[in-house]
Structure formats: C-alpha cells, structure tokens
C-alpha cells in the first residue's frame, strides 16, 4: 500500500505537492468515493483511481526531458486564460510528464519535465538545495553593496532568502546583466530579489539546474537526458 499522492505523482499527474492540493480540493476518487484525506493509502494494482474525471494509469517507463522554455509559455498543465503550455511543444512523448519547479510566463530557459514523481519531490525539496542559475538583465547598475546584500539574504514577504551567489557580468548605460545562483524555488524569487534592491528585471533566463545546462539549445528545443546526465543529477542530491 502507498500514499495516494505518491501514486498520483508516480503516474505523472503532477508534482507530489500539487497532487496533495488536488486531493484536498476533492477532485480525486478511489473506488468511486471522493477522497480528501492526505494520509489515504491505496493499492495501485487493485484500486480504481479517478483524477478530475480521468482514470489513473501507471507507466513503467520514466521520461526525463530537458527543454529550453521560450517566453510566453506557462509551466502549469492547465490555464483558464487559454495561454500556451510548455507541454504543447512536446512531440512524440506518449507519457504524461510535468515540469519540475516553476519558470514564469515571461521567463525563459532551462526546464526539466518528467513523470518521475519521486525525483521531482527531491529536486523541489528545499532541504536538498539544488542550485539553479539565472541570467537577469536588470534596470540600472546595482552597487556592490546591494549585490552583497542580495548574496547574504533578503527579507521578502515570505521570509528570509537563503544565501545566493551573485555576479555582475556586464553593465551598460541604463541596465546590467547579473548571474544569480539560488538554492530555493520560491515563486518569482529572482524577480522579487532584484526588485527588492531597486533594480527590476527586464529579462530573465535560467541557464542551469543542478548539473544540467541548455548550452547550444534554442528556445522551444528539447531533448531527453542522457544516462550520464541523469546519474550525475541524482549523485549530486544531498540533504542539507
């Protein structure tokens, strides 16, 4: 017997956290009955699980897809505004995959998609501190003191940010290019950090996630991870 949210995540429905939200929202049925208790355990081989009116099927084949997300796409699997989804870019992928973490509509860059719920849980868990690197074009040129403040941690509305690595790569009249590496996954975190020090983001691109990179890739392109990339990604996961 396994927890319902874990079975859902393993089936590629969504991340485990999102699956918990779906259960709490009352859109999951087990053997014809609505289940809202997160501790519910099921037997995926015997129990009939329905999510949002659709039967759940477990896939034994794990998919790991590295995408260069273009701007103008959302990373959620549904959108009431009818905006384009990153999964619309996938061709020839029969398994249902979902994004690992967030990358907002106006941002671009590296996005990992998978149907491996266990790996997604670890990669998005704050305790594992998976590094994520961004290039941020910001308004104005930040002073060294402000960059040091950002690196040490900022008190945002949802609490103190963890230490980050911040580099000023170039400056030109009116704006600057920063390289920022964080180990958290808060919503719009890099944008909020830059706004906090008075230098809002003009353009944002994620270039690295753990050992993964989008070097030599163009917006909209995607590829499957190599076995070596997957091994290195898992090998670098250590709980802090």
KOLNUZA-705086 format. One record per residue (C-alpha): residue number from 0; residue in one letter; z, y, x. Coordinates in nm, 2 decimals. Example, Ala and Ser with C-alpha at 12.3 -4.5 7.8 and 13.67 -1.06 7.14 Angstrom:
2
REC;0;A;0.78;-0.45;1.23
REC;1;S;0.71;-0.11;1.37
END
This chain:
240
REC;0;X;0.00;0.00;0.00
REC;1;X;-0.09;0.35;0.12
REC;2;X;-0.01;0.70;0.01
REC;3;X;-0.27;0.83;-0.24
REC;4;X;-0.36;1.14;-0.04
REC;5;X;-0.41;0.94;0.28
REC;6;X;-0.66;0.71;0.09
REC;7;X;-0.84;1.01;-0.05
REC;8;X;-0.87;1.17;0.29
REC;9;X;-0.99;0.84;0.44
REC;10;X;-1.26;0.82;0.18
REC;11;X;-1.39;1.17;0.28
REC;12;X;-1.28;1.35;-0.03
REC;13;X;-1.12;1.64;0.17
REC;14;X;-0.85;1.70;0.43
REC;15;X;-0.52;1.54;0.36
REC;16;X;-0.36;1.88;0.28
REC;17;X;-0.64;1.96;0.03
REC;18;X;-0.60;1.61;-0.12
REC;19;X;-0.24;1.68;-0.19
REC;20;X;-0.34;2.00;-0.37
REC;21;X;-0.58;1.81;-0.58
REC;22;X;-0.32;1.56;-0.68
REC;23;X;-0.07;1.83;-0.77
REC;24;X;-0.34;2.00;-0.98
REC;25;X;-0.37;1.69;-1.19
REC;26;X;-0.74;1.60;-1.13
REC;27;X;-0.67;1.25;-0.98
REC;28;X;-0.63;0.94;-1.19
REC;29;X;-0.51;0.60;-1.08
REC;30;X;-0.60;0.31;-1.32
REC;31;X;-0.67;0.56;-1.60
REC;32;X;-0.35;0.76;-1.56
REC;33;X;-0.32;1.11;-1.42
REC;34;X;-0.10;1.11;-1.10
REC;35;X;0.07;1.43;-0.97
REC;36;X;0.34;1.28;-0.76
REC;37;X;0.25;1.31;-0.38
REC;38;X;0.45;1.01;-0.29
REC;39;X;0.25;0.77;-0.51
REC;40;X;0.13;0.46;-0.32
REC;41;X;-0.19;0.27;-0.41
REC;42;X;-0.38;-0.03;-0.31
REC;43;X;-0.74;0.09;-0.24
REC;44;X;-0.87;-0.26;-0.27
REC;45;X;-0.74;-0.31;-0.62
REC;46;X;-0.65;0.02;-0.79
REC;47;X;-0.92;0.23;-0.96
REC;48;X;-0.90;0.59;-0.83
REC;49;X;-1.09;0.87;-1.00
REC;50;X;-1.11;1.22;-0.84
REC;51;X;-1.24;1.51;-1.05
REC;52;X;-1.41;1.26;-1.28
REC;53;X;-1.58;1.06;-1.00
REC;54;X;-1.48;0.72;-0.87
REC;55;X;-1.35;0.70;-0.51
REC;56;X;-1.53;0.47;-0.27
REC;57;X;-1.40;0.39;0.08
REC;58;X;-1.66;0.40;0.36
REC;59;X;-1.60;0.19;0.66
REC;60;X;-1.84;0.40;0.87
REC;61;X;-1.69;0.70;1.03
REC;62;X;-1.90;1.01;1.09
REC;63;X;-1.84;1.29;1.34
REC;64;X;-2.08;1.58;1.32
REC;65;X;-2.08;1.89;1.54
REC;66;X;-2.25;2.19;1.37
REC;67;X;-2.34;2.54;1.47
REC;68;X;-2.24;2.71;1.14
REC;69;X;-2.46;3.01;1.05
REC;70;X;-2.31;3.32;0.89
REC;71;X;-2.35;3.33;0.52
REC;72;X;-2.22;2.98;0.45
REC;73;X;-1.89;2.86;0.32
REC;74;X;-1.69;2.57;0.45
REC;75;X;-1.54;2.46;0.12
REC;76;X;-1.72;2.18;-0.07
REC;77;X;-1.75;2.39;-0.39
REC;78;X;-1.78;2.75;-0.48
REC;79;X;-1.76;2.93;-0.82
REC;80;X;-1.98;3.21;-0.68
REC;81;X;-2.26;2.96;-0.60
REC;82;X;-2.28;3.05;-0.23
REC;83;X;-2.44;2.83;0.02
REC;84;X;-2.23;2.55;0.17
REC;85;X;-2.24;2.41;0.52
REC;86;X;-2.29;2.06;0.37
REC;87;X;-2.62;2.19;0.23
REC;88;X;-2.75;2.19;0.58
REC;89;X;-2.70;1.82;0.64
REC;90;X;-2.99;1.58;0.60
REC;91;X;-2.98;1.20;0.62
REC;92;X;-2.60;1.18;0.60
REC;93;X;-2.51;0.94;0.32
REC;94;X;-2.13;0.95;0.38
REC;95;X;-1.93;1.24;0.23
REC;96;X;-1.80;1.45;0.51
REC;97;X;-1.59;1.76;0.51
REC;98;X;-1.51;2.04;0.76
REC;99;X;-1.22;2.02;0.99
REC;100;X;-1.03;2.35;0.95
REC;101;X;-1.17;2.69;0.85
REC;102;X;-1.46;2.92;0.95
REC;103;X;-1.50;3.20;0.71
REC;104;X;-1.82;3.31;0.53
REC;105;X;-1.91;3.59;0.77
REC;106;X;-1.83;3.40;1.09
REC;107;X;-2.05;3.16;1.28
REC;108;X;-2.01;2.89;1.54
REC;109;X;-1.87;2.55;1.61
REC;110;X;-1.76;2.34;1.31
REC;111;X;-1.67;1.98;1.31
REC;112;X;-1.74;1.77;1.00
REC;113;X;-1.61;1.42;0.95
REC;114;X;-1.49;1.16;0.69
REC;115;X;-1.21;1.05;0.93
REC;116;X;-0.90;1.18;0.74
REC;117;X;-0.65;1.06;1.00
REC;118;X;-0.83;1.25;1.28
REC;119;X;-0.87;1.56;1.06
REC;120;X;-0.49;1.56;0.99
REC;121;X;-0.41;1.55;1.36
REC;122;X;-0.67;1.81;1.46
REC;123;X;-0.54;2.06;1.20
REC;124;X;-0.17;1.99;1.25
REC;125;X;-0.01;2.29;1.43
REC;126;X;0.20;2.05;1.64
REC;127;X;-0.10;1.93;1.83
REC;128;X;-0.21;2.28;1.94
REC;129;X;-0.58;2.21;1.96
REC;130;X;-0.74;2.50;2.14
REC;131;X;-1.01;2.70;1.96
REC;132;X;-1.21;2.96;2.15
REC;133;X;-1.39;3.26;1.98
REC;134;X;-1.61;3.54;2.09
REC;135;X;-1.52;3.85;1.90
REC;136;X;-1.72;4.17;1.90
REC;137;X;-1.48;4.44;1.80
REC;138;X;-1.49;4.81;1.73
REC;139;X;-1.38;5.03;2.02
REC;140;X;-1.25;4.92;2.35
REC;141;X;-0.89;4.78;2.34
REC;142;X;-0.65;4.90;2.61
REC;143;X;-0.49;4.64;2.84
REC;144;X;-0.15;4.68;2.67
REC;145;X;-0.30;4.59;2.34
REC;146;X;-0.47;4.28;2.48
REC;147;X;-0.14;4.17;2.64
REC;148;X;0.04;4.23;2.31
REC;149;X;-0.22;4.00;2.13
REC;150;X;-0.17;3.74;2.40
REC;151;X;0.21;3.73;2.37
REC;152;X;0.20;3.71;1.99
REC;153;X;0.17;3.94;1.69
REC;154;X;0.38;3.96;1.38
REC;155;X;0.13;3.92;1.10
REC;156;X;0.21;3.89;0.73
REC;157;X;0.25;3.51;0.76
REC;158;X;0.47;3.53;1.07
REC;159;X;0.45;3.55;1.45
REC;160;X;0.14;3.42;1.61
REC;161;X;0.16;3.17;1.90
REC;162;X;0.07;3.29;2.25
REC;163;X;-0.31;3.32;2.29
REC;164;X;-0.55;3.37;2.58
REC;165;X;-0.74;3.69;2.56
REC;166;X;-1.01;3.82;2.79
REC;167;X;-1.22;4.14;2.78
REC;168;X;-1.57;4.02;2.87
REC;169;X;-1.76;4.34;2.84
REC;170;X;-1.73;4.69;2.69
REC;171;X;-2.00;4.93;2.58
REC;172;X;-1.99;5.26;2.41
REC;173;X;-1.82;5.21;2.08
REC;174;X;-1.73;4.84;2.10
REC;175;X;-1.62;4.55;2.32
REC;176;X;-1.66;4.17;2.35
REC;177;X;-1.34;3.96;2.36
REC;178;X;-1.29;3.59;2.43
REC;179;X;-0.99;3.47;2.24
REC;180;X;-0.84;3.12;2.25
REC;181;X;-0.58;3.03;1.99
REC;182;X;-0.39;2.71;1.91
REC;183;X;-0.33;2.77;1.54
REC;184;X;-0.55;2.75;1.23
REC;185;X;-0.43;3.03;1.00
REC;186;X;-0.67;3.18;0.76
REC;187;X;-0.89;3.45;0.92
REC;188;X;-0.64;3.46;1.21
REC;189;X;-0.86;3.61;1.48
REC;190;X;-0.99;3.88;1.25
REC;191;X;-0.63;3.97;1.14
REC;192;X;-0.51;3.98;1.50
REC;193;X;-0.79;4.22;1.61
REC;194;X;-0.73;4.44;1.30
REC;195;X;-0.36;4.45;1.39
REC;196;X;-0.42;4.61;1.73
REC;197;X;-0.66;4.86;1.57
REC;198;X;-0.99;4.70;1.67
REC;199;X;-1.15;4.53;1.37
REC;200;X;-1.40;4.25;1.42
REC;201;X;-1.77;4.33;1.39
REC;202;X;-1.90;3.98;1.46
REC;203;X;-1.71;3.65;1.52
REC;204;X;-1.83;3.33;1.67
REC;205;X;-1.63;3.01;1.75
REC;206;X;-1.77;2.86;2.07
REC;207;X;-1.52;2.58;2.15
REC;208;X;-1.29;2.34;1.96
REC;209;X;-1.09;2.12;2.20
REC;210;X;-1.34;1.97;2.44
REC;211;X;-1.64;2.04;2.21
REC;212;X;-1.89;2.31;2.26
REC;213;X;-2.20;2.45;2.09
REC;214;X;-2.37;2.53;2.41
REC;215;X;-2.76;2.52;2.38
REC;216;X;-2.73;2.49;2.00
REC;217;X;-2.88;2.74;1.74
REC;218;X;-2.74;2.84;1.41
REC;219;X;-2.79;2.57;1.15
REC;220;X;-2.83;2.29;1.40
REC;221;X;-2.60;1.99;1.40
REC;222;X;-2.57;1.66;1.59
REC;223;X;-2.35;1.36;1.59
REC;224;X;-2.07;1.34;1.85
REC;225;X;-2.13;1.11;2.14
REC;226;X;-1.88;0.83;2.21
REC;227;X;-1.76;1.01;2.52
REC;228;X;-1.70;1.33;2.33
REC;229;X;-1.50;1.16;2.07
REC;230;X;-1.29;0.97;2.33
REC;231;X;-1.22;1.29;2.52
REC;232;X;-1.13;1.47;2.19
REC;233;X;-0.88;1.21;2.10
REC;234;X;-0.75;1.18;2.45
REC;235;X;-0.66;1.55;2.46
REC;236;X;-0.44;1.53;2.15
REC;237;X;-0.08;1.56;2.25
REC;238;X;0.20;1.66;2.01
REC;239;X;0.40;1.97;2.14
END
